[in-house]
Amino acid sequence: MQNPNPINIRAIDHVVLRVIDLPSMVRFYADVLGCRLERGPGDLGLAQMRAGASLIDLIDSSGPLGKQTGAPPDHDTPNMDHFCLQVEPWDNDAIRSHLEACDVELSETVSRYGALGAGPSIYIKDPEGNNIELKGRS
């Protein structure tokens, strides 16, 4: 049966986070999570971090783009619950050791369900309090 809906989503293209301390956030996503700065930040205050096939865009809330959407983020009232990054290969001991060496608080590793089925999962927070799930395959 043909899908009558012309929108066929394959994957998440990018996530955009409005941030207060852009340099600190770029360092975290590069040094802790291994993302590569692909573009920016430049005059717009937009740093585009390569995360596998996707991007995590970090927008300086006090820059030209960030000011277009209002006041800086209020970390007492998050604007999203979390986003999830698929991690392959999953080496639980190595991942936990790396995060601990970077002084990142992390949850226990438990199996959770996601786009590729159930698999090991750890929750962490970036420097501005955004929840990130790191998830592997079973």
Secondary structure per residue as TSV (DSSP state, phi and psi in degrees):
chain	resnum	aa	ss	phi	psi
A	1	M	-	360.0	129.5
A	2	Q	-	-77.4	139.2
A	3	N	-	-74.7	119.8
A	4	P	-	-74.3	-14.0
A	5	N	-	-83.8	124.7
A	6	P	S	-75.3	-6.0
A	7	I	-	-96.7	114.6
A	8	N	-	-121.9	95.8
A	9	I	-	-77.2	128.3
A	10	R	-	-97.7	-41.2
A	11	A	S	-166.0	172.3
A	12	I	-	-79.1	125.5
A	13	D	-	-77.0	-52.0
A	14	H	E	-158.5	158.9
A	15	V	E	-119.9	140.0
A	16	V	E	-116.6	125.2
A	17	L	E	-115.7	127.7
A	18	R	E	-84.5	129.1
A	19	V	E	-127.3	159.6
A	20	I	S	-94.4	-43.1
A	21	D	-	-115.9	86.1
A	22	L	H	-58.6	-48.1
A	23	P	H	-58.9	-40.9
A	24	S	H	-64.4	-40.6
A	25	M	H	-69.4	-39.5
A	26	V	H	-61.8	-43.9
A	27	R	H	-60.7	-44.5
A	28	F	I	-60.5	-51.0
A	29	Y	I	-66.9	-29.6
A	30	A	I	-80.2	-55.0
A	31	D	I	-76.0	-39.7
A	32	V	I	-87.3	-46.1
A	33	L	T	-99.0	-6.6
A	34	G	-	77.8	16.4
A	35	C	-	-73.6	152.5
A	36	R	E	-108.4	134.0
A	37	L	E	-68.5	114.4
A	38	E	E	-93.9	-39.9
A	39	R	E	-147.7	148.1
A	40	G	-	92.2	-168.2
A	41	P	-	-75.4	-32.2
A	42	G	T	62.9	-168.7
A	43	D	T	-66.3	-25.1
A	44	L	T	-79.9	-15.9
A	45	G	T	73.9	35.3
A	46	L	E	-119.3	117.2
A	47	A	E	-108.5	122.6
A	48	Q	E	-105.1	114.2
A	49	M	E	-101.6	125.7
A	50	R	E	-76.3	123.7
A	51	A	E	-125.3	84.3
A	52	G	T	65.3	-125.6
A	53	A	T	-86.3	-1.2
A	54	S	E	-115.2	174.3
A	55	L	E	-122.6	146.8
A	56	I	E	-115.0	112.4
A	57	D	E	-92.9	129.6
A	58	L	E	-112.5	118.4
A	59	I	E	-111.1	123.3
A	60	D	E	-65.1	115.6
A	61	S	T	-65.2	-15.9
A	62	S	T	-98.9	1.8
A	63	G	S	-89.4	177.5
A	64	P	H	-54.9	-45.6
A	65	L	H	-70.9	-43.6
A	66	G	H	-62.4	-34.9
A	67	K	H	-69.5	-20.2
A	68	Q	T	-67.3	-21.7
A	69	T	T	-111.7	17.0
A	70	G	-	107.2	-158.1
A	71	A	S	-66.3	160.5
A	72	P	-	-57.0	158.1
A	73	P	-	-58.6	145.6
A	74	D	-	-106.1	106.6
A	75	H	T	-75.0	-3.6
A	76	D	T	-81.3	-19.3
A	77	T	S	-132.7	87.1
A	78	P	-	-62.2	150.0
A	79	N	S	-93.3	-1.1
A	80	M	-	-155.1	158.1
A	81	D	S	-75.3	-55.3
A	82	H	-	-169.8	167.5
A	83	F	E	-126.6	155.7
A	84	C	E	-117.4	133.0
A	85	L	E	-112.3	124.7
A	86	Q	E	-75.7	132.7
A	87	V	-	-118.6	123.0
A	88	E	S	-138.0	133.9
A	89	P	S	-76.6	161.5
A	90	W	-	-97.1	112.4
A	91	D	-	-120.3	93.3
A	92	N	H	-54.3	-47.9
A	93	D	H	-63.4	-43.8
A	94	A	H	-66.2	-41.4
A	95	I	H	-64.6	-47.3
A	96	R	H	-63.1	-42.4
A	97	S	H	-62.0	-42.8
A	98	H	H	-62.5	-48.3
A	99	L	H	-62.2	-42.0
A	100	E	H	-64.2	-39.5
A	101	A	H	-64.8	-26.5
A	102	C	T	-90.4	8.2
A	103	D	T	58.1	38.6
A	104	V	-	-99.6	125.6
A	105	E	-	-69.0	138.8
A	106	L	B	-140.5	154.0
A	107	S	-	-81.0	175.6
A	108	E	-	-66.1	157.1
A	109	T	-	-86.2	121.5
A	110	V	E	-135.4	163.0
A	111	S	E	-84.2	128.2
A	112	R	E	-132.1	157.7
A	113	Y	E	-90.9	140.5
A	114	G	E	-149.0	-164.6
A	115	A	T	-58.7	-30.9
A	116	L	T	-103.5	18.0
A	117	G	E	98.0	-168.3
A	118	A	E	-76.0	149.5
A	119	G	E	-176.1	171.9
A	120	P	E	-63.8	144.8
A	121	S	E	-147.7	140.0
A	122	I	E	-132.3	138.2
A	123	Y	E	-103.0	138.7
A	124	I	E	-136.3	173.7
A	125	K	E	-124.7	143.5
A	126	D	-	-80.8	176.8
A	127	P	T	-59.9	-19.2
A	128	E	T	-105.0	13.4
A	129	G	-	89.9	5.5
A	130	N	-	-72.8	133.8
A	131	N	E	-80.7	131.9
A	132	I	E	-126.2	130.3
A	133	E	E	-102.0	127.9
A	134	L	E	-101.2	125.2
A	135	K	E	-134.6	135.7
A	136	G	-	-110.5	-179.3
A	137	R	-	-95.7	155.5
A	138	S	-	-67.5	360.0
